[in-house]
Amino acid sequence: MNINELKPGTGSVSIEAEVVSMDSEREINKYGRKLRVANATIKDDSGSITLVLWNDQIDSVKAGAKIKIENGYVNEWQGAAQLTLGKFGKLTVL
């Protein structure tokens, strides 16, 4: 699967990409739990997309890293598509 094929609502996404940049992490309060979240921009030969990282995922990914996403899904936030792992997705640094 290529990044240019990813549209909001796409599930079971498996993709390899390069991390282009990482935004600063921020803390949110969700259902009474404090969570860390950060956005990364990832790219392959077909395009780029925002990848949403949570908690320990943030610490494992750096700009320039090659990563593999398994079982991710695409949603939409403020009009832009973004890739997220959710509860069942897996991220591996290659």
C-alpha positions in Angstrom: 0.0 0.0 0.0 1.2 3.5 -0.8 0.6 6.7 1.1 -1.2 8.3 -1.9 -3.8 5.5 -1.6 -4.7 6.4 2.0 -8.1 8.1 2.4 -10.2 8.7 5.6 -11.9 5.5 6.5 -9.1 3.2 5.1 -8.4 0.4 7.6 -5.9 -2.5 7.9 -3.2 -0.2 6.6 0.3 -1.8 6.3 3.0 0.5 5.0 6.7 1.2 5.2 7.8 4.9 5.3 10.4 7.4 6.4 9.8 9.8 9.2 10.4 13.3 7.7 9.7 15.3 10.9 8.3 15.2 14.4 6.2 17.9 16.0 6.6 18.7 19.7 4.7 16.4 22.0 1.7 17.7 23.9 -0.3 16.4 26.9 -4.0 15.8 26.7 -6.5 14.7 29.3 -8.8 12.0 27.9 -11.4 10.3 30.1 -9.4 11.4 33.2 -6.1 10.0 32.0 -3.1 12.1 31.0 -1.8 11.0 27.6 1.1 12.2 25.5 0.5 12.7 21.8 2.7 14.0 18.9 2.4 14.2 15.2 5.0 12.9 12.8 5.1 13.5 9.0 6.0 10.3 7.1 6.6 9.8 3.4 7.2 7.2 0.8 7.7 7.5 -3.0 4.1 8.4 -3.5 3.5 11.2 -1.0 3.3 12.1 2.7 0.8 11.9 5.6 0.6 12.8 9.3 1.1 9.9 11.6 -0.3 10.3 15.1 1.9 8.8 17.9 0.9 8.2 21.5 2.8 7.8 24.7 5.8 5.3 24.3 5.5 5.4 20.5 6.8 9.0 20.6 10.0 7.9 22.3 10.7 5.2 19.7 10.5 7.3 16.6 13.0 10.0 15.4 13.2 12.0 12.2 15.0 10.1 9.5 13.9 6.7 10.8 12.4 4.1 8.6 9.3 2.6 10.1 6.7 -0.1 9.4 3.0 0.3 10.3 0.8 -2.7 10.5 -3.0 -2.6 11.0 -3.2 1.2 11.1 -6.2 3.2 10.0 -6.8 6.6 8.5 -9.2 9.1 10.0 -9.7 12.9 9.4 -8.8 15.7 11.8 -9.5 19.3 10.9 -10.0 18.4 7.2 -6.7 16.5 6.8 -6.2 12.7 6.6 -4.0 11.2 9.3 -2.7 7.8 10.0 -3.1 6.3 13.5 -2.4 3.0 15.1 -5.3 2.8 17.5 -5.5 -0.1 19.9 -4.6 -2.9 17.5 -2.0 -1.3 15.2 1.7 -2.0 15.5 4.7 0.3 14.8 8.2 -1.1 14.1 11.4 0.9 13.6 13.3 -0.8 10.8 
